[in-house]
Amino acid sequence: MLELSTPERTLRVCRAATRLCARLGWAPLLEVPLPSGRRLDILALDADGCLTAIEVKSCARDFQSDGKWPEYREWCDRLFFAVDLDFPQALLPEDVGLIVADDGEAAILRHPADHKVAPARRKSLLLRYARLAAGRLQGLIDPAGAMELRAALKVE
């Protein structure tokens, strides 16, 4: 079997994680910029308004060189890592959820500790999520108009 490049591996894990979100009834949004200047790989919204962040890790080096992921806890109710079967899972902290992807499918192996987002931050995130999603949808319908919308909304 051919060895995957890091970007290919990341894309496969990301796709499998978003498919899992869909099966769970969560609405995933990719590459969500935060007011802190960070960017979530996936922010998923469930029917109850719960915000789930999913940080995709392609390999041990990707995890070990990333010191910013603890900051994501401030921006979600639940935090997961999504990795593939080859990832050394023992590296990951026990209080963060674990999603494992294989061949386009993914499953939750460990649920995270809940930590509720403060109400004012939740409102801000929900508005950011909605505006970002609307802008991306508009981009599919009218790419030129979407550039104007993105500039006006200042979300991407």
N, C-alpha and C positions, 0 to 999 in steps of 0.2 A: 504494500500500500504506500502511496506517495505521502511524504511528510508535508503537512500544511504550513504555510507561512503564518506568521503571527496575525496579520490582518485577516487572512482567510479563516483562521481558527476563531478570532474574535467575532467575525460576521456570523459564523455558524452557531456559536453559543448565543449570540444576540437574537438571531432568528428563532432558535429553539425556545429561548426564554419568552419572547413575545408571543409565540404560539401557545405556550403554557398559560400566559396571561389571558389570552383569548378563551382558552378552555375553562379557565376559572371565572370568567365573566368580568375580568379587569380590562380596562382600556389603556394599553401601553402607548407612551409617547417617547420617542427616542431623542437622545442628545438634548436634554432640557437645560438651558443655561439658568443659573441661579443668581440672585442679587449679590451673592458673595463673590461672584466671579468664577465659581466652580461650575462644572457641567455634569449632570447626572447622565449615565448611560441610558437608563430607562426609568421613567416615572410612570407608574400605573395607578389608575384611579378605579376603585371598586364602586359598587352600587350604593354603599353606605358612606361614600366620601372619604374612605381611608386612602391615604397616599403611601404607596409602596415604592421604594427606591431599589433598583437592581443594578449593582455594580458588576460589570462583566470583566472577568480576568482570564487572559489567554494562556498564562503560564506562571510558574512560581516567581520568576524574575519580575513579571508585570505586577504581581501582588507586593513583593518585597521592596520594589522601588517606589511604591505609591503610598505616601504618608498622608494623603489628603482624605481618604475615605472616611475616617471617623467624623469629619465635619458634616458628612451627609446625614447623620442622625438628626441634626437640628431641622432638617427639611423634609422629614417623612415620619410616618407612624410605624413603618416596618422597613428594615434594611436587610437585603439579601445579597449574597455573592452568587453569581452564575458562572460556572466553570464546566469544563468537559471532563470526561472520565479519567483522563491522564493527569489531571491536576492533583497535586499532593494535598488532599483535604485537611490534613493535620495542621497545616500552616494557618488555616482560617480560624478566627476567634469563635468561641462556642456561643456567644450571645448574638451573633449575626446569623441570619437564615442562610440556608444552602440550597441552591438549585443546581442540579447536575444535568448536563445536556449530552445527548448521544444520538448521532445520525438524524438530526432534525427534530428530535423529541426531547422533552425535558421533564423533570419531576422534582418536587420539593422533597429533599431528604431531611431537612431540619427547619423548623419554624423559628423566627427570631423573637427576641423579647420585644414587647410592644413599648413604645415611648411616644405618647400622643403629642402632636404638634400643637403649639399654643394657638388659640382661636384667631388672633389677628394674623399670625403667620399662615395659618390654614387658608384664610380668605385670600390673602395675597398670592399664595401658591395656586389656589384654584383658579383665580383670575389669570395668572400667568399661563397656566396649563391651557385654559380655554382659548385665550388669545393666540397662543403659539399654535395650537391645533387648527384654529380657524385660519390663521395666516398660511399654514402649510396646505390646507385644503384649497384655499383660494389660489395658491401657486399652481396647483394642478389644473385648475379651471382657466386661470388667466395669469400666466407667468409675469407679464409686464406689469399688470396691475398689482400683483402680489409684492413686487419690489417696493412700490409706493406704500402699500399697507404695512410691510415690515418696517419701513423707515418711520412711518407715523406711529406705529405701536411700540417700536423700540424693544422688541422682545427677542430678536435674533440678530 
